[in-house]
Amino acid sequence: MLIAAAALSLLVLAMVAVVAGRFPVVHRMVYGATMVAALVLTGGALDHLTGMSAGEAPTTVLPIGLPWLQAHFRLDTLTAFFMAMINAVAALASLFAIGYGTHVPEHRRVTPLFPLFLFGMNMVLLADDAFSFLVSWEFMSLSSWLLVLSDHRSETNREAARIYLIMAVAGTFCLLAMFGLLSGYGGDYTFATMRHTELSGLPAHLVVVLLLFGAGSKAGLVPLHAWLPLAHPAAPSHVSALMSGVMTKVALYAIIRVLFDLNGGVVWWWGAVMMVVGAVTAVVGVLYAMMQTDLKRLLAYSTVENVGIIVVALGLALAFLDSGDRLSAALALVAGLYHALNHSFFKSLLFLGAGAVLGSTHERNLNTLGGLLKRMPITGTTFLVGAAAISALPPLNGFVSEWLVFQALFRGPALPHWTMKFGIPVVGALLALAAALAAACFVRAYGIAFLGRARSAAAAHAVEVNAPMRWALLALAGICVVLGVLPVVVSTALAFVVNPLIDVQMNPAAGMGWPWLSPTGSVKGSYSATVVILVGGLLLLAARFAVRVWGVRKLRRAPAWDCGHAEDIANAQYTADSFAQPIRRVFGSTLFAAREEVEMPMPGDMEPARHRVIMRDPVWDFLYVPIGVAVGRIADLVNRLQFQTVRRYLLLMFLTLVFLLILVAVRR
Amino acid sequence: MSAIVWQLLHALLMVGLAPLVTGIVRLAKSRLQGRRGPSPLQPYRDLYRLLQKEAIVADSASWLFRVAPYLIFTATWTGAAIVPAFTSDMTLVPAADLIALVAMLGVARFFTALAGMDVGTAFGGIGSSREMMIASLAEPAMLMMTFSLSLLAGTTAPAGIGAFVLKGGIHLDVSAGLALLSLLMVAIAENGRIPVDNPSTHLELTMVHEAMVLEYSGRHLALIEAAGMVRLLLYMTLIASIFAPWGIAQPDEPAVFAVTGLLLFLVKVVLMAVALAVFETSIAKMRVFRVADFLGGALLLALLATIFIYVSEAV
């Protein structure tokens, strides 16, 4: 009831923003009220999560939609978990927007759509039949598309929105076909019926393929990710935070819902396919991120990487489920959900941090930033927490989920299939590579943007952002720390969430009890962030004490030494491109065909020397451009049909009728 | 109760012994190069001298530059406190397995690389970007080695793998050999030893670690140097605890065993220090971009180790 009221209030807020968008105070009020509504939704979901016994799920049927179809809604543990996560992030993004919302270009177009977008995502999670699901899914897609398009005067934004729309429509089409298959021949589109219909053989395989195309494109799986790094950064930063941090999670929710709940049986190679796709996505995503100089685009590519990691965990869970090892399946699924939870918080933290930088300097290009930690201490410090968390550094949250993923992966060799046995070490190596590259990527992003000296006047005169923005960043950074140092508490809650899906109650601390994260099974190992942070703190004090006792406390400020080569020009610093050069050379020379060209002027010539990096984007060159060309050709062919005589049209209709009648006759 | 006492002793030992180990390596290297070389106690004097000097911080540095040395040292020390050296009857042994250990050293590296970029000099950037390139291959190699060991021993905890080896679980095994080789290669790269990096150089265009910490002085430099020494000892302890765990007292054994374990540990460390000196003297430093091949090799060896386990199981 409370949840319904809060959800509906989001619609009302959108109306208010449309009607009274002229006044800046209205924007602040709308974002404030959105924050309250999102908090209520988080609270309601958490209340359900703690109050419910596993498997219990209240349902509602509303008489809306087509006359013979009713809209079904259901709140089970999986939905409640995702709702709590999404609305918590949305609440903090709204808090950020109270300070940021009116600085955005075309902000009057943004404010009304923000609550609508959130409403759409919540409805996707609550939907319990294919119609409400698809309508909500389209609602979510279109409202986010409009948000991407909000600053429509920029050519790149229009292009991004166009590609996003194409991919979103194609994705929804796949989901539509998938639900058609799932409902069997019964023609009943409620999820309850789908749960009881057991598909097998070709239709079941098709469901998985269509799901990976439909929801996978929204989540950003390679090679369907092409729209994501264009569209996510094009939206205002608080919307980017929701799109990257949260909307990708709604897509992952759809994958989990269908694979673990609706589709029934499991075939081992589904897991194998997902693991391969996920691992490739992770490595390719982070390599792309490493090459970007646009801070927001870098973050979007890093989202691609993290989605890959989560999909590997989901695939692993499927594989374990197929082999009957339910405990390991639960571990893998908990690892995946944990990473989804972590990613939604640190990625929105990083996007909001990028928004703070953008608001303060009007620059997104790393090569024009620098030295911001001194000018913007709160933004700089919280961004550092986010960067460390996403680089999987203990004791922050990113490491816990990565540890769990590896623990689950290391049990993989117990799977019966030889493909799995040989494949899992390779997937593990790819994930490890992705994790290490992510650290490099964020050292680069943070080091270039926040450390060193300012590379432009805008960066040199940046000022700290206003109070609501600071509080939102601090809250998100705090959540990242808490999720990191209390891994047993969080993963126990997640084990409760996956219980109804896998039918087993996993205890993440089974091996040693609190506070040691130690899922038992074939691979033993333990990790305790709680202990590590306490001991680390003690050792830090000890080190500090030792330095005090044996050392002197004198400190002098002086110009940088730089081995005697110090240059006053800020451009003599390493740039984002030069930082990426070693990795570009090691990994990018084949994948991106990266080359460097140096143009040296003749001696005595006053022309400047130029250094250019040339890269290709294999996904565009080998997949999207050929598809685009093919679609164009087919459209030209079909175009001929439009200019025919009436006689020919009649003939065509007649032939179609005959064809269909033959088809019916054959089926009989 | 004894676990806490052993833990404290172990943590102090790792910090107390680390400069000596570095001193032994330096002495052995000098002797091999035909020099008399400084006393093995020289690193202690060096650290004390640095602590007595005033710290100079560049004008363009932020607070991160001053905090980083403490974080780097603490992360390395915490990691070192967890790997068993002479007894595995320690409170912190379950706090981190090999995966977490890799990540803790990752924390130290993360902040070293950031500190290198904080002043905004060209050398700092060179060092950081190369360090992260090396790490992007060394970390996967280390995790793959963990994978193959966990397959053999059924656990990712160094103490658990050591206990498994002590029980006679691993014989002269191809996979274990490949894993050891991979770990040795990673250890050389992570400690910035020849042929990957040269620890005793300044102003060389191929320098990596030194380039990052170029701006440090005084107590900050002392902490960073000490962290480097602890890291070297940490890797030696790790190699010993996994591949030569003989003498490490197990939790169910009497306390006397820890004393003999300590003596054996010292012998092992001295042997490894001399072996490192011999290796470093007999090999030339390689170009920076050859390092990628070197570490790619380590990664492939670790993968091969896993594959060989299957093959030996199937045969």
Chai-1 contact restraints between the chains, C-beta under 6 A:
chainA,res_idxA,chainB,res_idxB,connection_type,confidence,min_distance_angstrom,max_distance_angstrom,comment,restraint_id
A,L373,B,S62,contact,1.0,0.0,6.0,A-B,restraint_1
A,K374,B,S62,contact,1.0,0.0,6.0,A-B,restraint_2
A,L393,B,G106,contact,1.0,0.0,6.0,A-B,restraint_3
A,L393,B,V107,contact,1.0,0.0,6.0,A-B,restraint_4
A,L393,B,F110,contact,1.0,0.0,6.0,A-B,restraint_5
A,P394,B,A103,contact,1.0,0.0,6.0,A-B,restraint_6
A,F399,B,A103,contact,1.0,0.0,6.0,A-B,restraint_7
A,W403,B,I99,contact,1.0,0.0,6.0,A-B,restraint_8
A,F406,B,I99,contact,1.0,0.0,6.0,A-B,restraint_9
A,F410,B,F147,contact,1.0,0.0,6.0,A-B,restraint_10
A,F410,B,S150,contact,1.0,0.0,6.0,A-B,restraint_11
A,P413,B,L151,contact,1.0,0.0,6.0,A-B,restraint_12
A,K421,B,Y310,contact,1.0,0.0,6.0,A-B,restraint_13
A,P425,B,F147,contact,1.0,0.0,6.0,A-B,restraint_14
A,P425,B,L303,contact,1.0,0.0,6.0,A-B,restraint_15
A,P425,B,T306,contact,1.0,0.0,6.0,A-B,restraint_16
A,G428,B,F147,contact,1.0,0.0,6.0,A-B,restraint_17
A,A429,B,P140,contact,1.0,0.0,6.0,A-B,restraint_18
A,A429,B,M144,contact,1.0,0.0,6.0,A-B,restraint_19
A,A429,B,L303,contact,1.0,0.0,6.0,A-B,restraint_20
A,A432,B,P140,contact,1.0,0.0,6.0,A-B,restraint_21
A,A432,B,L143,contact,1.0,0.0,6.0,A-B,restraint_22
A,L433,B,P140,contact,1.0,0.0,6.0,A-B,restraint_23
A,A436,B,A135,contact,1.0,0.0,6.0,A-B,restraint_24
A,A436,B,S136,contact,1.0,0.0,6.0,A-B,restraint_25
A,A436,B,E139,contact,1.0,0.0,6.0,A-B,restraint_26
A,A436,B,P140,contact,1.0,0.0,6.0,A-B,restraint_27
A,L437,B,S136,contact,1.0,0.0,6.0,A-B,restraint_28
A,A440,B,M132,contact,1.0,0.0,6.0,A-B,restraint_29
A,A440,B,S136,contact,1.0,0.0,6.0,A-B,restraint_30
A,V443,B,A113,contact,1.0,0.0,6.0,A-B,restraint_31
A,V443,B,M132,contact,1.0,0.0,6.0,A-B,restraint_32
A,G447,B,L114,contact,1.0,0.0,6.0,A-B,restraint_33
A,G447,B,M117,contact,1.0,0.0,6.0,A-B,restraint_34
A,L451,B,M117,contact,1.0,0.0,6.0,A-B,restraint_35
A,L451,B,D118,contact,1.0,0.0,6.0,A-B,restraint_36
A,G452,B,M117,contact,1.0,0.0,6.0,A-B,restraint_37
A,G452,B,G120,contact,1.0,0.0,6.0,A-B,restraint_38
A,R453,B,S60,contact,1.0,0.0,6.0,A-B,restraint_39
A,R453,B,G120,contact,1.0,0.0,6.0,A-B,restraint_40
A,M512,B,P94,contact,1.0,0.0,6.0,A-B,restraint_41
A,W516,B,P94,contact,1.0,0.0,6.0,A-B,restraint_42
A,V523,B,S150,contact,1.0,0.0,6.0,A-B,restraint_43
A,K524,B,T155,contact,1.0,0.0,6.0,A-B,restraint_44
A,G525,B,D97,contact,1.0,0.0,6.0,A-B,restraint_45
A,G525,B,T155,contact,1.0,0.0,6.0,A-B,restraint_46
A,G525,B,T156,contact,1.0,0.0,6.0,A-B,restraint_47
A,G525,B,A157,contact,1.0,0.0,6.0,A-B,restraint_48
A,S526,B,P94,contact,1.0,0.0,6.0,A-B,restraint_49
A,Y527,B,A96,contact,1.0,0.0,6.0,A-B,restraint_50
A,Y527,B,A100,contact,1.0,0.0,6.0,A-B,restraint_51
A,S528,B,A95,contact,1.0,0.0,6.0,A-B,restraint_52
A,V531,B,A95,contact,1.0,0.0,6.0,A-B,restraint_53
A,V532,B,A95,contact,1.0,0.0,6.0,A-B,restraint_54
A,V535,B,T78,contact,1.0,0.0,6.0,A-B,restraint_55
A,G536,B,T74,contact,1.0,0.0,6.0,A-B,restraint_56
A,G536,B,T78,contact,1.0,0.0,6.0,A-B,restraint_57
A,L539,B,T74,contact,1.0,0.0,6.0,A-B,restraint_58
A,L539,B,W77,contact,1.0,0.0,6.0,A-B,restraint_59
A,L539,B,T78,contact,1.0,0.0,6.0,A-B,restraint_60
A,L540,B,T74,contact,1.0,0.0,6.0,A-B,restraint_61
A,A543,B,F73,contact,1.0,0.0,6.0,A-B,restraint_62
A,A543,B,T74,contact,1.0,0.0,6.0,A-B,restraint_63
A,V547,B,R219,contact,1.0,0.0,6.0,A-B,restraint_64
A,W550,B,L51,contact,1.0,0.0,6.0,A-B,restraint_65
A,G551,B,L51,contact,1.0,0.0,6.0,A-B,restraint_66
A,G551,B,R219,contact,1.0,0.0,6.0,A-B,restraint_67
A,V552,B,Q52,contact,1.0,0.0,6.0,A-B,restraint_68
A,K554,B,E54,contact,1.0,0.0,6.0,A-B,restraint_69
A,L555,B,A55,contact,1.0,0.0,6.0,A-B,restraint_70
A,R556,B,E54,contact,1.0,0.0,6.0,A-B,restraint_71
A,R556,B,I56,contact,1.0,0.0,6.0,A-B,restraint_72
A,R557,B,V57,contact,1.0,0.0,6.0,A-B,restraint_73
A,R557,B,D59,contact,1.0,0.0,6.0,A-B,restraint_74
A,A558,B,I56,contact,1.0,0.0,6.0,A-B,restraint_75
A,P559,B,D59,contact,1.0,0.0,6.0,A-B,restraint_76
A,A560,B,A58,contact,1.0,0.0,6.0,A-B,restraint_77
A,A560,B,S60,contact,1.0,0.0,6.0,A-B,restraint_78
A,A560,B,V119,contact,1.0,0.0,6.0,A-B,restraint_79
A,A560,B,T121,contact,1.0,0.0,6.0,A-B,restraint_80
A,D562,B,T121,contact,1.0,0.0,6.0,A-B,restraint_81
A,D562,B,F123,contact,1.0,0.0,6.0,A-B,restraint_82
A,C563,B,F123,contact,1.0,0.0,6.0,A-B,restraint_83
A,C563,B,L203,contact,1.0,0.0,6.0,A-B,restraint_84
A,A572,B,A122,contact,1.0,0.0,6.0,A-B,restraint_85
A,Q573,B,G120,contact,1.0,0.0,6.0,A-B,restraint_86
A,Y574,B,G125,contact,1.0,0.0,6.0,A-B,restraint_87
A,F579,B,S129,contact,1.0,0.0,6.0,A-B,restraint_88
A,P582,B,S129,contact,1.0,0.0,6.0,A-B,restraint_89
A,P582,B,R130,contact,1.0,0.0,6.0,A-B,restraint_90
A,P582,B,M133,contact,1.0,0.0,6.0,A-B,restraint_91
A,I583,B,M133,contact,1.0,0.0,6.0,A-B,restraint_92
A,V586,B,A292,contact,1.0,0.0,6.0,A-B,restraint_93
